[in-house]
Amino acid sequence: MAARKWFSSFFPSVKAQEEEDLVDPQTVLREKCAQQGHSAQLWEKYTACNDRVNSRSQTTETCVEELFDYLHELDHCVTKTLFSKLK
């Protein structure tokens, strides 16, 4: 115990302050953009394609194009305001 006090006299202990929970601004913006206009329509188009493909046993159709269209629109919407929110 005495050694600890002697040691701490040379090296003071520092206690961390409570930190706020960090929230990724990109995630927040993606959630907002996903519910807006064209992004929501593209999501519906993708889910309809996905349901159609999953209902068939043998098909060569994939929904890659619909997925890429949705992600492209979502990223386009997010980039309008993302960089202004970064520190």
C-alpha positions in Angstrom: 0.0 0.0 0.0 2.8 2.4 0.9 4.6 1.5 -2.3 1.5 2.4 -4.3 1.2 5.8 -2.7 4.9 6.4 -3.3 4.6 5.3 -6.9 1.5 7.4 -7.5 3.3 10.5 -6.2 5.5 10.3 -9.3 2.9 9.1 -11.7 -0.5 10.6 -11.0 -3.5 8.6 -12.0 -5.8 10.0 -14.6 -9.4 9.0 -14.7 -11.3 9.0 -17.9 -14.4 11.2 -18.2 -17.6 9.7 -19.3 -17.8 9.5 -23.0 -20.9 10.0 -25.1 -21.9 7.0 -27.2 -20.5 7.7 -30.6 -22.9 7.4 -33.4 -21.7 6.9 -37.0 -23.3 9.8 -39.0 -23.3 7.6 -42.2 -25.5 5.1 -40.5 -28.0 7.8 -39.4 -28.0 9.4 -42.8 -28.5 6.0 -44.6 -31.6 5.3 -42.4 -33.0 8.7 -43.2 -32.3 8.5 -46.9 -33.7 4.9 -47.1 -37.1 6.3 -46.2 -37.2 9.1 -48.7 -38.7 9.1 -52.2 -36.7 7.4 -54.9 -34.6 5.3 -52.4 -37.8 3.8 -51.0 -39.1 3.0 -54.5 -35.9 1.3 -55.4 -36.0 -0.7 -52.2 -39.5 -1.9 -53.0 -38.3 -2.9 -56.5 -35.4 -4.8 -55.0 -37.6 -6.7 -52.5 -40.1 -7.5 -55.2 -37.3 -9.0 -57.3 -35.9 -10.9 -54.4 -39.3 -12.4 -53.5 -39.8 -13.4 -57.1 -36.4 -15.1 -57.3 -36.9 -16.9 -54.0 -40.3 -18.2 -55.0 -38.8 -20.1 -58.0 -36.8 -23.3 -57.7 -34.8 -23.0 -60.8 -34.0 -19.5 -62.2 -31.0 -17.7 -63.5 -32.4 -14.3 -62.6 -30.5 -12.3 -59.9 -31.4 -9.0 -58.3 -27.9 -7.6 -58.5 -29.0 -4.7 -60.8 -31.8 -3.7 -58.5 -29.5 -3.9 -55.5 -26.8 -1.8 -57.2 -29.4 0.8 -58.2 -30.7 1.1 -54.6 -27.2 1.3 -53.1 -26.1 3.9 -55.7 -29.1 6.1 -54.9 -28.7 5.6 -51.2 -25.0 6.6 -51.3 -25.8 9.6 -53.6 -28.3 10.8 -51.0 -25.9 10.3 -48.1 -23.0 12.1 -49.7 -24.9 15.3 -49.9 -24.6 16.0 -46.2 -22.2 13.4 -44.8 -18.9 15.3 -45.0 -20.4 18.4 -43.3 -21.2 16.2 -40.3 -17.7 14.7 -39.9 -15.2 16.2 -37.5 
